[in-house]
């Protein structure tokens, strides 16, 4: 997560080996032969809605082994969703600047492509190739996590989209 990078860089810089190094130098020194996989989501509104809901109900992951156990009932909050959408945009811009600073071209992976039929296999094989590894014969198990989006997410997306258009005068 983009907002964790300053904290992580500062922790490295506390160590004598990384003291005095700038962010790019820290990352190159800590991760020799650094390769980057950059995962984004085309639909930032749905991502912001998911984050808003998870931040409120405390359910970040649902799997076969970890069923949903909400700690609260989430409530629609335009400002929260808007702030999270802005955080997503800030992160995307920040990562792009960092990739330039590092002199690296990341492998771009898009969430919507990964969750499409056959997308996980294509993504995993793409990552292996990006790392210079042979993916032939690799067994890719089905995901253990379950998609959480439901009718509530869709209602929030529609409401937020309408309210944002109205606020911008484009409704």
SVG drawing of the C-alpha trace seen along z (x, -y; Angstrom):
<svg xmlns="http://www.w3.org/2000/svg" viewBox="-29 -22 55 51">
<polyline fill="none" stroke="black" stroke-width="0.4" points="0.0,0.0 1.4,-3.4 0.6,-5.0 2.9,-2.4 6.0,-3.2 7.2,-6.2 7.0,-4.2 8.8,-1.2 11.5,-3.4 12.0,-5.2 12.4,-1.8 15.1,-0.8 16.8,-4.2 17.1,-3.6 19.5,-0.7 23.1,-1.7 23.4,0.1 20.6,-2.2 21.3,-5.4 21.7,-8.4 20.3,-6.7 17.3,-8.2 14.2,-6.2 15.3,-4.7 18.7,-3.8 17.2,-2.1 14.9,0.0 17.6,1.0 20.0,1.9 17.3,3.8 16.0,5.6 18.9,6.3 17.6,7.2 14.3,5.5 11.3,6.4 8.0,4.7 4.5,6.0 2.0,3.1 -1.6,4.1 -4.3,1.6 -8.1,1.6 -9.8,-0.1 -12.9,-0.8 -11.6,-3.1 -15.1,-3.8 -15.8,-0.1 -12.4,0.2 -13.2,-2.8 -16.6,-1.4 -15.0,1.9 -12.4,0.2 -15.1,-1.9 -17.2,1.1 -14.3,3.1 -13.0,0.2 -16.4,0.1 -17.3,3.8 -13.8,5.1 -14.1,7.8 -11.0,7.6 -10.7,11.3 -13.3,14.1 -12.1,17.6 -12.9,21.2 -11.0,21.0 -12.0,17.5 -15.7,16.8 -17.0,13.2 -17.4,11.9 -18.5,8.3 -17.7,6.2 -20.2,3.5 -22.9,2.6 -21.4,0.5 -23.2,-2.8 -23.0,-4.6 -20.7,-7.7 -20.1,-9.8 -17.2,-11.7 -15.4,-8.5 -15.8,-6.9 -14.6,-10.2 -11.6,-10.4 -10.7,-6.7 -11.0,-7.3 -8.6,-10.3 -6.2,-8.0 -6.3,-5.5 -5.5,-8.1 -2.7,-9.5 -1.3,-6.1 -1.4,-5.4 0.5,-8.6 2.9,-8.0 3.8,-4.5 4.3,-5.8 6.7,-8.5 8.5,-5.9 8.9,-3.5 10.5,-6.4 12.7,-7.2 13.8,-3.6 14.3,-3.4 12.0,-0.4 9.2,0.7 6.7,2.6 4.6,5.5 1.1,4.1 -1.6,6.4 -5.2,5.3 -7.6,6.6 -10.6,6.9 -8.4,9.0 -7.2,11.3 -10.8,12.1 -12.0,12.8 -12.2,16.4 -8.6,17.7 -7.2,14.4 -5.5,15.7 -3.5,18.2 -2.5,15.5 -1.5,13.2 0.6,15.8 2.3,16.9 2.9,13.2 4.5,12.6 6.7,15.6 7.9,14.5 8.5,11.0 10.7,12.5 12.5,14.5 11.1,17.8 9.7,20.7 6.0,21.1 5.6,24.3 4.0,27.0 3.2,24.8 0.0,25.9 -2.0,22.8 -4.6,23.7 -8.0,21.9 -8.1,18.9 -8.9,19.6 -10.5,16.2 -14.0,15.3 -15.2,12.1 -17.1,10.0 -18.9,7.6 -22.7,7.9 -25.9,5.9 -24.9,3.4 -21.7,2.6 -23.6,2.1 -26.1,-0.2 -23.3,-2.3 -21.5,-2.5 -24.7,-3.7 -25.5,-6.2 -22.0,-7.6 -21.7,-7.9 -25.1,-9.8 -24.1,-12.1 -20.7,-12.8 -22.2,-13.7 -24.7,-15.9 -22.0,-17.7 -19.9,-18.2 -22.9,-19.5 -22.7,-16.7 -25.9,-14.9"/>
</svg>
